[in-house]
Structure formats: structure tokens, C-alpha cells
Amino acid sequence: MQASLQSDGRVRCTVAIEHLGAAVPGRVLLRDAWVTLGRDEFRELVLQVTNSSGSEIPRNFPLRRDGVRLFTRFVKDGKSSVRLGSGTKHVQLLFSNCPPDQLRRFIQTLRIKIKATQEGIRPVTERTRLLSGLPRTFDTVSPVQARDLQQGKVSQTLPDVAATPTKGCEPRKRVRVESVDGNQVTEIQPMKKPLWLKHSKATLTQEQSMVLNAVLRGKNVFFTGSAGTGKSYLLKKIMASLPPNSTYATASTGVAACQIGGTTLHAFAGVGSGKAPLHQCIELAQRSGVRLQWLNCQHLIIDEISMVAGEFFDKLEAVARTVRKCENPFGGIQLIICGDFLQLPPVSKGTEQAKFCFQAKSWWKCIHLNMELTKVQRQTDRDFISLLDAVRQGRCTDEVTKQLTATAAHRVERDGILATQLCTHKDDVELTNAKRLRELSGDSRFFKAVDSDPVLVKTLDVQCPVSSIIELKIGAQVMLTKNLDVSQSLVNGARGVVIGFETEGKGLPKVRFLCGVTTVVGLERWVLKGSAGTHLTRQQVPLKLAWAISIHKSQGMSLDCVEISLARVFECGQAYVALSRARSLAGLRVLDFDPKVVKANSCVLQFYSRLRKEQFLAQASLNSYMIKER
């Protein structure tokens, strides 16, 4: 099923039609169908279900006064259902494999229209329908108007029906029954008000919208940008706009994959390390479970592409064509690729540097649109943004050197919260955190994760941003590993200090954060995709010790106060990644700065120079394409 743009009153998904309570219950499954909200010849609301191929007669389901029930708890997974009718006979429409954002808007429109319509309209009886002689008609509904909201007296925002409680308990369901002119509308939803409602007004920039529109029109897209330009946010919007069953989210590292709810690219491909000869990789990918993934995949997302070697990309492209028996680039799979080649490069062993993905033989035949996001949203200080851009390009002017050298005198500690040390090697991180925790007085509190499969603890440890066992004490320096409330700056990377523990229940830690919020940090759940479509989950306190963290593990984080020693930098882009984690220059302290550590790969710079020259032409071409589509 291909994703497409449509109005909020229409969605494309899999639909199961169940006739419940009938003498002979029946079920019809349409794997690829359109569901459209419209009005019939009597101006009554109707749901029309049509096979996308048009090979079957459309099925109309009137939304009458005898009751409409909306089940919206799993909208975030692209699933929902509508139950029509009352008494002993009713019909249930089960929607699945629907782009979550489109399904959310559709259900919102449906709910608003049901409440806002029927004002002063008497129900049409079956006798009236039979005797009217009117020709059968169906008109799609108009977009939601202000008068609809006023008449229906409803919120413009559909509740997020899958919010996760802060203390790890499952959301309690409530049944809300509303009546408009006798028309019962029941919605099943959780008790907890979701956190995302507090920041739901965030909108895409023009650049981000262009990328999303290209994806929805089936283009293979690579989008890039400096740190803090909203690449991760855009990626999640793209994922929410594509059919879940045929969309596979992957990343070059386990931690990056976990952040987008996916799996590593190597795990998806099923070819092990990918270092084996091509024919062996093809044999590995032909195994039943792995082959099914390749065949089901219509949209493949790859995050942190800079760490994927070009040789491996070429190998996957050949595997895809062979396994899918399709000679189109990448076997006809739509590619959505994200990352910044001016950040961390592919890991190489020995003296030979691995090729970047854009140096792969198949890159240019696979990618239709290369797009660079330019609006920085993590930092707001224009001088700091300019400094970071210079470092990203490998330029270290006298002014940049002066500014970074001066940060050595910055006092970034506040309210007992110390600066996080960014380290180039993970061994330094583990030693530092363990040593500083031991130096604290008081007893340790241990928090053990609840994993869906205890046998795969090591796999979860690699991919999940939190450990299976977390040891904390009062005074421990910690950081959040998940967004809890963006409106209060409780985001991934937010710094804090443990000031106590609950005296009852699970004894959860109480943390004072640098943003000014003091709160008990409850359990959170991470969901990772395993092999053959399985899911792994970990429930744990979303904290990690923060005296030190590795530069690799800091990708995607925004740190309030950070201390960096760049003396052991060994890769191009590594200094930039470390510096760009800081929210501001005032919250940054650089020790022993040496201009020589600021470097960028010359091949990457040439690639970006070419990309920027072509970007204007690509934008013009895409705008022309969009006008024709209208």
C-alpha cells in the first residue's frame, strides 16, 4: 500500500467489516481500501468503504442516531474501530495499517462532524428512504469549519489515546458517552491526559514540509542538516505518515534505532555483519523470516546514515534486488534516509578509511531528492550557531579559537548539578561514573528493568538507552534518556541531580533538574523491533549516570551543561558532534582546546557543495511537480 495525500475525511488502510449479533455473523477483509466520510442524498453522514482497485461496489454505512462508538486507544499504531448500530444488530469497522497521523485526523474529523451535524434534522426512516425516489448520491464531507466546533462544542484536538503513565502503570480506560440530539457517541480512551498535547502546536518548517511531501509522493529522499535542525522530529512525522505494516525504521546504531522505535539496519537486513561475500549475504537474507521482511517492506527508513559504510549500502542494494526479484533500485523499496555526513563517519578497522554512503556505486541511482535542513532549532544564540557551523565545516578561525578557549573559565554548574564530561572513549565514561558514584555517601538504590524477554537482556542493553540495572544514590548526577514533557524542558539529555527517593511504592527517584523542575521520575517503556517482526520491550527508570557520557552515545541529545576535553579526538566530525550537544555557549566548558582537532572530511565537503548547488533546482522541480498533481 502506498501512502498518499488526502483530506482529513478520507484514509487508506486495511478494513475488516464485521456484522455482529446477526443470525450468521460475517466478516469481510479488505486489505487495501479507502474509507471516506461523506453525506448521502438525505444529507445524513455516511462512512463509505471502497476497495482501492475499484473492483467492488462501495459499501455505505450510515452514521445514524442509534449509536456510534469510537475506539481510539491504538491510533498511534495505525489502528482504530467504529461500531455502528445498537441492540442485537450492529456493524463494526476495524481499521489497521493506516498512517497514524492521518488516522488521528480522520477520527477527529469524524467525531467533530457527528457532534456538529444533525442540528434540527429529523432521522430518515427506512420507509422514507424506499419511497423517496431520490437517486443514490454520496458527497465527501467538507473540511471542519469553525461552526462545526461551535455546534458540537468539542475540542479541536483528538486526545492521544496511547499516553504512557509516568509511573509505569497501564492507562486506565474510561467510557465517555455523549449525546447530540439523541445520537449517542461513545469514545473509549485513557484517563491520563497525554504530555504531547502541551506541545502539539509544533509545526514543520517549509524545508521539512517539502521533504515530507516528497516522501508521501513516493520519492526516495535523503535529508541532512547540522545538529539541532529537527532531523529526528521530521523523521518521526514521516513515520507517522506512512502505513505501519510496510514501513521499517532502522538506524546504524542500536541507540539511534531505539529512539525511533526501530531496529538496527544490520538486524533488519539479516546479513550479519555484512562483511561476507555478496552471495553469502543473499543466502542469509533468503531465510524465511528475513525474506518475509524484505518482501513486506515498501518504505525503508535509515537514520544516522553517516555511520553506514558505502560498501555495505551497495551490498544491501544488491541483496534487495535479488531477494525481491525486482531490478528497480533497491528492489523497488522507497528509501527515506537521514543523517549528517559531517558528523561521525563509518567505523573502520585498520588503516583504510571506509567509504561514506554517498560514495556507494548505487547511491545516486537510488536517491531522487537530496535536501539539507538549514534552520537550527536546538540553539537560539546566533553567534553560537555560526561558531558551530564553522566547526562543522572544519574551519577554525582565530575568532572561533578565542571563543572556545575562553569557555575553559565558564562555571556551568548550578544548584548542585555538575557539568557532564563528554568523552571520546566509552571506557573512560564507565570508569568516571563508577568512581564518582562510589565517592557519594549513603546507600545505593537499585532499579531492575522489566524486559519482555529476559533471555535477550544483552540485546536490549546494546539498543536501549537505559541499562537493565540502574544504581543510584542521593547526589547522583543523572540525565533523562527520554522526552517526558517538552513544554517543561524535560527532554532527552536534560540534566539533574537525585535529591531523594519515594518512601512508598517502588521507591522511585526524586530529581531536581537544571530547568527548574523537581519531580519523581517514573517508569517508562521502550519498544524495539526484533527479528521477523517481533517486538522487545523494556520498562525502566529513564535515567542514566551523567558525570560522563561518550560522544557517540550523546548523539540526539541536548545537554544543559557540558565539559569537553578534545585532546583525544580521533575522527573527523567528532569535535563538532561534541560541541553541538550544548544548548548554549554559556553552558559549555572546553578544556585544553587545540584548533587541530577541528577537521572535516574533504570528500564530505565536496558532497555538500554539490548538494547545495543542486538543492535549488530540486526544490523548483518538486514545486512544479506538486502544482501538476493539484
Secondary structure by P-SEA (a helix, b strand, c coil): cbbbbbcccccccbbbbbbccccbbbbbbbcbbbbbbbccccccbbbbbbcccccccbbbbbbcccbbbbbccccccccccccccccccbbbbbbcccaaaaaaaaaaaaaaaaaacccccccccaaaaaaccccbbbbccccccaaaaaaaccccccccccccccccccbbbbbbbbbcccbbbbbbbbcccccccccccccccaaaaaaaaaaaaccbbbbbbccccaaaaaaaaaaaacccccbbbbcccaaaaaaacccccccccccccccccaaaaaaaaacaaaaaaaaaccbbbbcccccccaaaaaaaaaaaaaaacccccccccccbbbbbcccccccccccbbbbcccccccccccccbbbbbccccccccaaaaaaaaaaaaccccaaaaaaaaaccccccccccbbbbbbbccaaaaaaaaaaaaaacccbbbbbbbbcccccaaaaaaaccccccbbbbcccbbbbbccccccccccccbbbbbbccccccccbbbbbbccccccccccbbbbbbbcccbbbbbbbcccccccccccccccccccccccccccccccccaaaaaaaacccccccbbbcccccccccccaaaaaaaaaaaaaaaaaaaaaaaaaaaac
